Amino acid sequence: MTGPRRDLHSGHYGGSVQNPIQALVAVLATLHDAEGRVTVPGFYDDVLPMTDEERTALSGMQARFMDEWRTVTGAPQPWGEPEYLPHERVAARPTLEINGIGGGYAGEGFKTVLPARAIAKISCRLVPDQDPQQVYMALLAHLTPLVPPTVTVEIRPLEEGSPGFVLDRNTPAMRAAALAYEQAWGVAPIFWRDGGSIPVVTAFAEHLRTAIVMLPYGYKGGGAHSTNEHVYLAMFHKGIATTIAFCQQLAMQLP
């Protein structure tokens, strides 16, 4: 959002020029209700609901998920759609996140500035049956009328979106992966639905029309997308062993 053509002295012009940061946060505040539901009309229209079988399978993960959640997030308590448990929200529900917001002066000391512009970056974690373009258009239709005439706005996609995708657990390739993990790590793997922007997975499934397998070797405490993101060397080496074992197991299952 843009207000004046350049940063202004807030003592000279405050109260006569709308602050773009104030205008931006007022609009962003309309994206969720107090309990965490996305309030953009149409956002949930095409969401594929969980089956009873899926909810039952996920229910066995609740205690494990919450133990990990407390350790990794450090947040005071969960937040989100109250109709769903935290692990269900992560596994099967879409989200709308404000990934970043900026504007004005935030350096050392103090500067009484009325900023010229403010920016925000937004992303949506989609689930099966949601169309990225339709979600973007719904978001655009929600945001545009809320922009006051005292500022101008530019809304644009930074990257092309990708539909949500769930791997099929009941394929020879996935069975080979499970055996490979057990061989390399010494324990049977747990299947879990999780979010992550890997658009090529959907492209592979659509164009190659073959079973897709994803083999993660990190852990949730590794700080993904944060400071000091890492994996331990033991995970790296076991990842190599898992990949080798997967190729061997898959070869044995092929006709």
Residue, then its C-alpha position, 0 to 999 in steps of 0.5 A: m500500500t502506498g500513501p504519500r510519495r515519500d516518507l513524511h515527518s509525522g509531526h508535520y503531516g500526521g492526522s492529515v495523511q493516512n499511514p499506509i501501515q495502519a491501513l494495511v493492518a486494518v485490511l489484514a485483520t479481516l482475513h481471520d476471525a478471532e478463533g482462526r477461521v479464514t473469513v475470505p468468502g469461498f476460501y473453504d468451498d472446494v476443500l476435500p473433507m476428511t473421511d471417517e477413516e482418515r480422522t480415525a487414523l489421525s487420532g492415533m497421532q494426537a498425543r505424539f503430535m502435541d508433544e512434538w508441537r510443544t517442543v518445537t513451537g514453544a507457543p503458549q497454546p494451539w490456535g485455529e479452527p475450533e472444529y478441528l484438533p491441532h493435528e487435523r488442522v495441520a494434516a488436512r485443513p487449508t491455511l492463510e498466513i501473513n508471512g511478512i509485513g514491513g514499512g516505516y522505520a524500524g532501525e536503531g533509535f527513534k524516527t518520527v516518520l509517517p511512512a510512504r508505503a507498507i508491504a505484506k506477503i501472504s501465502c496459502r497452504l492448500v489441500p486437495d480439490q482447492d484450485p490455486q487460481q480460484v483461491y487467489m481470485a477469492l482473496l483478491a475479491h475480498l481485499t480490494p473493496l476494503v482498501p480505503p481511498t486514502v491509499t493505493v494498493e498493488i496486489r500481485p502473485l509472486e509465484e504460481g500456486s500449486p494444488g494440494f496433493v496427498l500421496d497414496r500409501n497403498t502402492p508398491a513404491m510406498r511399501a518399499a519406502a516403508l521397508a527401507y526406512e525400517q531397514a535404515w533407521g531400525v524402526a517402522p515409519i509413521f505416515w503423516r500428512d504435512g504441508g510444504s510447497i513442493p509444486v513439482v510433486t503435483a506436476f509429476a503426479e499429473h504428467l508422469r501418472t505414476a506413484i509418487v514417494m517422498l523420503p524426508y530425512g530431517y526432523k521437525g526440530g531442524g528449524a525449517h525456514s528459520t534461523n540455523e536450519h539443520v539436519y544432523l550428520a547421522m540423519f544425512h548418513k541414514g538418509i543415504a542408507t534409506t535411499i539405497a535400501f529403497c532402490q533395493q526394495l523397489a527392485m524386489q517388488l517390480p515384476 
